[in-house]
Amino acid sequence: MSSRSTTRDPVAAPDRLRAATAVYELLASFIRRTPRDMSLTSLSALATLSRIGPRRITDLAASEGVAQPSVTAMVTTLERAGLVERRRDPADKRVVMVAITDAGSAYVRARREAGAQTFSQALEKLSPDEAATLAAAVPVIEHLRAIVDEQRGSAGPR
């Protein structure tokens, strides 16, 4: 991905910061309002496994920004709940991978659908012009998500 030159960037730094702050606060508000039955770290790890596929515990710890012993304990809890499983890496039988199960995938899907429904209810309160502006921004939002995932290291080797 190419980096943009600040001299050619039509969006001034204060405007970028304002946009970043607005998006961050919006997401934080929705996260706080959404009921959950497990920690945000566990939800994030499940979502990562759902998007990226099986990961080593060390890789999962790095992508989630959590110490390896904490991730090991979290994986054990998720495994007992039937949401993840440990597997041997076919390329190196000494390596243990964590993979999401069908039940884990269904759980993540249901959480995403519930969150999207809550978000959709809020979007219904936008004016038609605001809704159209947001719809036009979807490719940019998806690209930004990919950039953040890459920065987190979740797009790295499995």
C-alpha positions in Angstrom: 0.0 0.0 0.0 1.3 3.4 -0.9 1.6 6.1 1.7 0.1 9.5 0.8 2.2 12.6 0.6 1.1 15.2 3.1 1.6 17.9 0.5 -1.0 16.3 -1.8 -3.3 15.2 0.9 -6.6 17.2 0.6 -7.6 16.3 4.2 -5.8 18.4 6.8 -4.5 16.6 9.9 -7.0 18.2 12.3 -9.9 16.9 10.0 -8.4 13.4 9.9 -8.1 13.4 13.7 -11.7 14.6 14.0 -12.9 11.9 11.7 -10.8 9.2 13.6 -12.1 10.4 16.9 -15.7 10.4 15.7 -15.4 6.9 14.4 -13.6 5.6 17.5 -16.2 7.2 19.8 -19.1 5.8 17.7 -17.7 2.3 17.9 -16.9 2.5 21.6 -20.5 3.7 22.2 -21.9 0.7 20.3 -19.6 -1.7 22.1 -20.6 -0.4 25.5 -24.3 -0.7 24.6 -24.1 -4.2 23.3 -24.8 -6.9 25.9 -22.2 -9.6 26.0 -21.7 -12.9 27.7 -17.9 -12.9 27.4 -15.0 -10.5 27.5 -14.2 -8.2 24.6 -10.8 -9.9 24.3 -12.5 -13.3 23.8 -15.0 -11.8 21.3 -12.1 -10.2 19.4 -10.1 -13.4 19.3 -13.1 -15.3 18.0 -13.7 -12.7 15.3 -10.0 -12.8 14.4 -10.1 -16.6 14.1 -13.3 -16.3 12.0 -11.8 -13.8 9.6 -8.2 -15.1 9.4 -8.4 -18.8 10.1 -6.4 -21.0 12.5 -3.6 -19.3 14.4 -0.8 -20.2 16.8 -1.5 -19.0 20.3 1.6 -16.7 20.1 0.2 -15.2 16.9 -3.2 -14.8 18.4 -1.7 -13.1 21.5 0.2 -10.7 19.3 -2.8 -9.8 17.1 -5.0 -9.3 20.1 -2.4 -7.3 22.1 -2.5 -9.7 25.0 0.2 -11.7 26.8 0.5 -15.3 25.8 -0.4 -16.8 29.2 -3.6 -14.8 29.1 -4.5 -16.0 25.6 -3.7 -19.6 26.6 -6.2 -19.3 29.5 -8.7 -17.7 27.3 -8.4 -20.4 24.6 -8.9 -23.0 27.3 -12.1 -21.3 28.3 -13.3 -20.9 24.7 -12.4 -24.6 24.1 -14.5 -25.8 27.0 -17.4 -23.8 25.7 -17.0 -25.5 22.3 -16.2 -22.3 20.4 -12.6 -23.1 19.5 -10.4 -26.2 19.2 -6.7 -26.9 19.2 -5.3 -28.7 16.1 -1.9 -29.8 15.0 -0.4 -27.7 12.1 -0.4 -30.0 9.1 2.9 -28.4 8.0 4.6 -29.0 11.4 3.0 -31.5 13.7 4.8 -29.9 16.7 2.9 -26.7 16.3 -0.6 -26.3 17.9 -3.1 -24.1 16.1 -6.3 -22.6 17.5 -9.2 -22.8 15.2 -12.8 -21.7 15.5 -15.4 -24.4 15.5 -18.8 -24.4 13.7 -20.4 -23.3 17.0 -17.8 -20.5 17.4 -18.5 -19.4 13.8 -22.3 -19.4 14.5 -21.7 -17.4 17.7 -19.6 -14.8 15.8 -22.2 -14.6 13.0 -25.0 -14.1 15.5 -23.1 -11.4 17.4 -22.3 -9.6 14.1 -25.9 -9.8 13.0 -27.2 -8.5 16.3 -24.6 -5.6 16.3 -25.5 -4.8 12.7 -29.2 -4.7 13.5 -28.6 -2.3 16.4 -26.4 -0.2 14.2 -29.1 -0.3 11.4 -31.7 1.0 13.8 -29.6 4.0 14.5 -28.9 4.5 10.7 -32.7 4.7 10.1 -32.6 8.0 12.0 -30.3 9.6 9.5 -31.5 11.9 6.7 -31.5 10.4 3.2 -28.5 12.6 2.3 -26.6 11.4 5.4 -27.5 7.8 4.7 -26.3 8.2 1.1 -23.0 9.7 2.3 -22.4 6.9 4.7 -23.3 4.3 2.0 -20.8 5.9 -0.4 -18.1 5.7 2.4 -18.5 1.9 2.8 -15.6 1.0 0.5 -13.4 3.5 2.4 -14.5 2.0 5.7 -13.8 -1.6 4.5 -10.3 -0.4 3.3 -9.6 1.2 6.6 -10.6 -2.1 8.4 -8.1 -4.0 6.2 -5.4 -1.4 7.1 -6.1 -1.8 10.8 -6.1 -5.6 10.6 -2.8 -5.4 8.8 -1.3 -3.1 11.5 -2.5 -5.6 14.2 -0.7 -8.3 12.5 -3.7 -10.4 11.9 -2.9 -10.7 8.2 0.4 -12.3 8.9 1.4 -16.0 8.6 -0.9 -18.6 10.0 
